[in-house]
Amino acid sequence: MTDQLGSPRVLVDSLGQVVSRRDFMPFGEEITPDGTRRTGNLKYNFGDNIRQKFTGYQKDKETSLDFAEARMYENRLGRFTAVDPLLGSGVIKEPQSFNRFVYVMNNPVNSTDPTGLWTDRNWSSGDSNFFADSDHGIGALSEILAFRTIVVNEKTGEYRHFDDGHDVVLAVSDQQFKQFQALWNQAQSNPDANRLYHSTIDTFRRSWRNVGISQSDFFFLASTVYAESSGGYRESQGIVNVLRNRAEVDGTSLMTQVSNAPDYGVRGATESRRAEYFKEQGPGADQKRLNVHRGIALGLTRGDITGGAFFWDGLDFNQRARGNNSGWKERHQAGYYFTHPSHDLYNQRSYRSPRWKSGYYYESTTAIGSTTFSRKYGYSGGSWR
């Protein structure tokens, strides 16, 4: 049995008998039984195997931190242990947002933060999630509502958001992109157009045009791909394809693959690197953001262009790369077979490792832009790792 925040307070067995109870302080510290109101007779302090604790967060026993998907939460301090990866700047009308470690705007009794990215309670004039956004997907940081439709132009990477109460991301053609904007404008003053707009959204969300992630996931994924891509949209599409391939084999979601959960995540997409998606300015950064949006739209609605890859390596795959050639050390030197000369972007040739009977552990599947895509040598199914 959980409370209004989703915290498990009473655990019962198959017969409905109480097995254990627990209570929490406002910011999530578990209250120690006092022997008066919280006694053993009431099943306080009885052990159980439930890992979900405050608001449903999984407790890490080694660190006593709560796993909040995008980052860890320290309930003894009432703060996250890392900055909000989606909060590049504070919002003036909500001063608490300027603290990038703050938990649910310091209102834990009425709010939760399921993913470590935003509070689920409406603030001020209804806004609940603060991160980068603009009408074209580029430019200054501002606010984004908790429930709005995002329509991404799969040809240009532009996007529009419509404050319509939905939480869906659609990949549409250039013509459909323009039609959505026109229909939305009409819907603001015409009841018939408003009904048609919502009917159209419902049709699209049940079609293959629905990319299958929420708007907050879209921006988290965009910041991750931005950190990994050298800029081209097909390269971004390929990275998204790899994440999908991993998720399908693992039986997880795409967003689990980019989360901070154990055994998952994208190593190069650190919080500081993700922040570049929101902070970098100039024509080059604007175009890269558009290409990332386009890559996500195509990568989640079209076929796999990587040839079944489970890994990607960028400039660090070059043995002669200055400062960082970790991809070359980890992938190429483990035993690498280039299945086609065009995949060998840096003229490094295939490398046989004495560790393997075949000499190879990885093989290339394709190369796009500055990125080489790979999988295990001779992969025919099973674990991709």
N, C-alpha and C positions, 0 to 999 in steps of 0.2 A: 504494500500500500504506500502510495506516494502522497506528498503534500502538493500545494498549488504550484510549487517551483519544480516539481519532478524529483524531489529528493526522496529516496526510499526510507520510510520511517518505521514501518512495521512489516516484518517478514512472517508469512504464515506457511504452513505445510499443506499437503493435499487435503487434509481434513478441516482446514480453516483455523487450526490452532496456532497461536502466536509462538514463533520460534525465537525471535529477537526484536528489539526495538532500539531506536537511536534518535537523538535530537541534535540539532545543529544551531550554532550561533548565527547571527545574520549573514556574515561573510563566509560561512561554511565550516568553521571549526566544530568538530564533533564534541558534544558536551559529555564530560565524564560523569558517570552515575554518582550521586551524592548519598545514596543510602536512605534518603528521606522520601523525596518525590520520585526519584528514579532508582528503583530498587531491583534486586535480583528476582524477586517474586513477580515483578512486571516484565521480566525478561530483558532488562537493560544489561548491557555488558556481556551478553551471551554471544559466543562466536558464531560466525556464519561465513560463507564463501562468496558473498556478494561483493564484487569489485566496484559496482556503481555506488557512489556516495553522493555528495552534495550536488543537487540539480541533475543527477544522473552522470556526472563526470566519473570516469574510471580513476581509481586511486593507484598511484605508483607507490608500492610499498617501500622501495629503496630510498626514494627521495621525499616521500610524503606529499608530493605534488599531485594536482588534479590534471588529468589529460583533457584539454579543451580543444582538440582537433588541431587548430592552427598554432597553438602555443600552450604552455603549461601555466596553471593557476596556483598561486600560493595563498591558501585561505587564511593562514595565520597573519598575513599582511594585508589581505584584501586586495591584492594586486596580481596582475599577470607578471611572469618572470621575463617577458620580452615585449618589445613595442608592438603595437597593432600594425601588422603588415599592410593593412588596407587604409590606414589613417595617415595621410601625408601631411595634414595640416588640421588645426582646430577649426571649429565652427563658432563664430562669434556669439550666436544666440544660445549656444550651449557651452558655457565656459568649462565644464568638466571634461569636454572632449579634447582640451589642450593637453591633458595628462594622458600620454599614449600608453601608460601601463594601467590605467584605471579600469576597474571592474564594474560593468553595468552602470556607469555614471554615478557610482557611489549610492545606488539605490537597490541593494540586494534583496530587500523584502518583497519588492514588486516586479523584479526583472530577472531574467537569466540571459546567458550568452552561450548558446549551444555549440558554436563553432569557434569561439575565441576571436570572432571578427566583428560582431555587432550585438547590440542588446535587442531583445525581442519586444521591448515595451515602446510605445509611441512617445516621442518627446516633443515638446514645444508644439509646433503646428502639425504634428503627425509624423514627423521624420524620425526614423529610428536607426538608420545606418549612415554613417558619415564616411565617405571616401571619394576618390577622384571620379569626376564625371563631367561631361559637357555634352552639348547637343550633337557634336560630331565625334565624340569619343576622344578628343584631343583638347589640350589647353588647360585652363586653370582648374584648380580643385574646388569642388562645391559639394552640395549635399545630394544624396540620392534616397528616394523613399523606399520603404521596406517592401511595398507591393506595387510594382510597375512592370510593364512589358518592355523588353528591350528587343528591338528589331535591328538585325545586323545585315547590311548590304554585302552579300557574298562576292560582289564584283569589285567593290571599292574598300570595304572594311569600315565604312562609316556606320554609325548606329544612331538611332533615335530612341528616346525613352518616353513612354506614355504612362502617366499617373492614373491607371485605370483599375487598381485594386488587384491585378493579377501579379503573379511572380513567375514569369516565363521568359525564355530567350528564344527568339526565332531567327533562323537564317533564311533570308528571302532574296529573290532576284532584284535587279536594279529597278525594274518596272513596279514590282510589288512594293518595294521600299517607298517609292514615290506615292503609290496608291494608299499605303497605310497612313502616310503623313496627311494626305488630303482628306481621307475618311475621318481621321482623328480630329482634324480642324472642324469638319462639318458636325461631328458628334457633340461638340461643345455647346451648340445652340439648337440642334435639330434632334428631337427624340427618336425619329425614325432612323436617322443616321447613327445615333447612339446605339440603338438595338442592333443595327447592321454591323457596327464596329465590333461589339462584343460577340456577336454570332460568328464573325470572321475570325476573331481571336480564338474562339473555341474550336473552330474547324482547323485552324493552323496548329494549335497545340496538340491536336490528335493526329497530326500528320507527321511525315518524316522531316518536315521543316523545323519541328521542335528539337532543339539540340540536347534537351534532356537534363539541363542543369539550371539551378536558380541564378538570379542576377548576382548575388554575392559570390557564388561559385565562379561565375563568368569572369568577374574581375580578379579573383584570386588566381584562376587559371591563366588569365591574360598576363598578370604580373610575373607568373612563373615562366611562361613561354617567352616573354620579353627578356627575361634574365638569361635564357638559354640560346635564343635565336640570334643570328648575325644580321637579320633584317628582312629577308625575303619571305613572302607569304607561303610559298610551297615548303620552305624549310620549317616554318611554324606549323603548317599542316602536317608535315611528317612527324614532328615531335608529338603532336596531339594523337596521331595514329599510333605511335609507340605506346603512349600511355593507355590508349584503348586496348591495344593488344595485350599489354600486361594485365589490365583489369579483367579481360575476358578469360585469360588462362587462370588467374588467381581466384576468380569468382568474386571480385570486389567491384567497387565503383571507381570511375575515373578519378574522382576527387580524393578517394582513399590513397590513390597512387601518388598524389602530390601533397598529401598531408604530412604531419610530423609523427604519425603513428609509427611504432616500432617496425623495422624492416621496410618502410616505405619512405617516400619523399624524393625530391630531386636535389642531389648533393650540391650542385652549383647554384641553385636558386636560394641563396641565403636571404634573410630579411632585408639586408642592405641592398642586395641586388634586385629584389622584388620592388623595393621602393623606387628604383630608377624608372619604373613604368609610370609612376605618378609625378616624378620630379623632373626628369630630363626634359629639356626644352629645345626648340629649334626645328627647322623643317625636317631634318633627318630623323629626330625622335618622333615627330608627328607621323611621318610616313611609316616608321617601324611599328608604331602602335596600330595604325590602320592595317598593316600587313598581318600583325598578330591577330587582330579581330577577324580578319578574313580567313586566316589559317584555322582558327578555332571553328568558325562557321562551316568551312568545308571539311575540316577534319572530323567533325562530329555528325555530319550528314551525308558524307560521300564515302567511297571505298578507300581502302588502304593504298597509299602511293609508295609505301616503303618496302613492299615485298615481304611483309611479315616480320619486320624488325622488332627487337625488344631493347635495343640500345641505340644511343646516338652519341657522337663525339664531334666537337667543333674544332676550333683552332688548336686546342690542347692535344689533338691527335697527331699534330706535326712534331716530329722528333726535334726539329730545329726551332720550335716556338720559343720565343723569349719569355723567360719567367715561369711559364707553366706548360709543361708537356705531360701532365698527369694522365691524359687519355692515352697517349702513346705508351706510357709505362704500364698502365693497367690493362689495356686492351691489346695493343699490337704485340707487346713483348710477352704476353701470355700464350702466344701462338695464334697468328692471324692469317687468314686466307682471303685474298681479294678475288672474288668470283668474276670480276670484269675489270679490265684495265682502267676504265673510266671512273671506277670507285677509288682508285689510288690517287687522291687529290694532291698528295705531297711526295709522290715518287718514292715511296718507302718500300715497295714490293712486299710480297707475302713473307711471313717469317715463321719458320718451323721451330717449335720449342721442344727440347728433349724431354719435357715433362709428359708428353702425350704420345701414344703410339702412332697416331695419325700426323702428329706434329702441330695440329691446330686445335684451338679451343673456340675461336670465333671465326665467323665468315661475314663478308660484306653482303648487303642486300641491294643497296643503291647509294648514291651520293647526290645531295641536293644543296646547291649553294656551297657553303663552307663546311657542311655537315656530312659525316659519313654514318650510315645506318647499318646496324649489324644484328646478328643473332648467334646463338651457339652453333658451332660447326656441325653440319649434318642434322640440324634440328628437324624433328618429325612429330613433335608433340610432347606433352608433359611440361615439367617446370622449365620456365624460360631463364632462370637464374644461373 
